[in-house]
């Protein structure tokens, strides 16, 4: 069997668990909220005042933390899954 076909048939990542799915969706929502808040900075500043940039900074920090947590857990799940696949061969 050609190598490319073997790699195509080999799973390269762990199946997504409910916890990882939840973290991914939280991360997506945070990214969308961050983009929307940056796009609407003018109206937000008119409504909230000088606190708007601080709120966006907090949203940015939360997005960065969620990204790091998700990537760490996803990498760990993939490593465990691939190690278990190697033991079965």
C-alpha positions in Angstrom: 0.0 0.0 0.0 1.4 3.4 -0.9 2.4 5.6 2.1 0.0 8.4 1.2 -2.9 5.9 1.2 -1.8 4.5 4.5 -1.6 8.0 6.0 -5.0 8.8 4.6 -6.6 5.9 6.3 -4.7 6.5 9.7 -6.6 8.7 12.2 -4.3 11.6 13.2 -6.3 12.9 16.1 -8.4 11.6 18.9 -12.1 11.6 18.6 -13.6 14.7 20.2 -15.0 14.1 23.6 -17.9 16.1 25.1 -15.5 18.1 27.2 -13.3 19.0 24.3 -16.3 19.9 22.2 -17.5 22.2 25.0 -14.1 23.9 25.2 -14.0 24.3 21.4 -17.4 26.0 21.4 -16.5 28.3 24.3 -13.4 29.3 22.4 -15.4 29.9 19.2 -17.9 32.1 21.1 -15.1 34.0 22.8 -13.4 34.7 19.4 -16.7 35.9 17.9 -17.5 38.1 20.9 -14.0 39.6 20.7 -14.3 40.3 17.0 -17.8 41.8 17.5 -16.6 44.0 20.4 -13.6 45.3 18.5 -15.9 46.1 15.5 -18.4 47.8 17.7 -15.8 49.8 19.8 -17.4 53.1 18.9 -20.9 52.3 20.0 -19.6 50.4 23.0 -17.6 53.4 24.1 -20.7 55.6 23.7 -22.8 53.2 25.9 -20.2 52.1 28.5 -17.7 55.0 28.3 -14.1 54.6 29.1 -14.6 51.1 30.4 -15.2 49.7 26.9 -11.5 49.1 26.1 -10.9 47.5 29.5 -13.8 45.1 28.8 -12.3 44.2 25.5 -9.0 43.6 27.1 -10.6 41.3 29.6 -12.3 39.5 26.7 -9.0 39.2 24.9 -7.3 37.7 28.0 -10.2 35.2 28.5 -9.8 34.2 24.8 -6.1 33.7 25.2 -6.5 31.6 28.3 -9.3 29.5 26.7 -7.0 29.0 23.7 -4.1 27.8 25.8 -6.4 25.4 27.9 -8.0 24.0 24.8 -4.8 23.4 22.9 -3.2 21.8 25.9 -6.1 19.4 26.5 -6.4 18.6 22.8 -2.7 17.9 22.5 -2.8 15.6 25.5 -5.9 13.7 24.2 -4.2 13.3 20.8 -1.0 12.1 22.3 -2.7 9.5 24.5 -4.9 8.3 21.6 -1.9 7.9 19.2 0.1 6.2 21.9 -2.7 3.7 22.5 -3.0 3.1 18.7 0.7 2.3 18.6 0.4 -0.3 21.4 -2.3 -2.1 19.5 -0.1 -2.7 16.5 
